[in-house]
Amino acid sequence: MSTAWEQLEGAALSLARSGPIKERLADAYRNHLALVNANELPAALRAEFHACHGMRPSSATAPPSRGCCARLCPR
């Protein structure tokens, strides 16, 4: 089991690699950020972290990472 900081590092590395930004955002969320236990984060970061997890995709069948990507990567 990875700590929150290890997951955040993994997400940053996913974002820094080459490839389309939407794929990198989806990978960072799906493989790292979705696994972060917010209780392991400093109290000052928890509310903002929960707000990011509150983003929902426009389609009920789409994964949560798609909602995040859609908001971060406008057409």
N, C-alpha and C positions, 0 to 999 in steps of 0.2 A: 504494500500500500504506500502510495506516495503522499508526501505532505503537500499542503496548499502551495507552499513556495516552490516545490519541485514541479507541480502542475503549472504554475504561472510561468516558470522558466521554460517548460516544454511548449507552452502556448506562444511565448515570445520567439522561440526558435522556429516554430511552425510558421509564424508570420514573417520571419526574416529570410526564409528560404526563397528560392525562385519559383515562379509559377503564377498562374492567374490569382489575383487577390481574393476573389470569391471562394476559390478552392482552399486557399491558405486560411481564410477566416473560418470556413466550415470545419477544416481540420483542427484548427486551434480550439474551437468551441467543443466539437464532438469528442476529441481525444484528450483534452486537457481541462478546459474551463468548466465543462459540465460535471467534472469529477471533483472539483474543488469543494471542500467542506468549509463553508463560510465561517463556521465557529473557530476555525484555525487562523483566520485573518485578524489583524488588529481591529479593535472596535470602530476606529475611525473610518475604516474601509468597508465595513459590512453593509451599510445602507446602500452605498453606491454599487457594490457588487450585486446585491439583491435587485436593485433597479435594472441592471443589465440583464439579469436572468428573467426579469419580467417581460422582456420583449417577446412578442409572439408573432409567428408567421401569419401572412394574410390568408393562407389556406389551412383549414383544420387538419389536413392530412400531411402537411409539410413539417419537416423536423424543425425544432426550435432554432437551430443554427441558421436556417434559411431566413427567418424573421430578422435575426441579427444582421446577416449579410445584406439583406434588402435595405435596411436602414443605414448601414455604414457605406454601402456602395450604390448610390443612386445612379440611375441610367444616364 
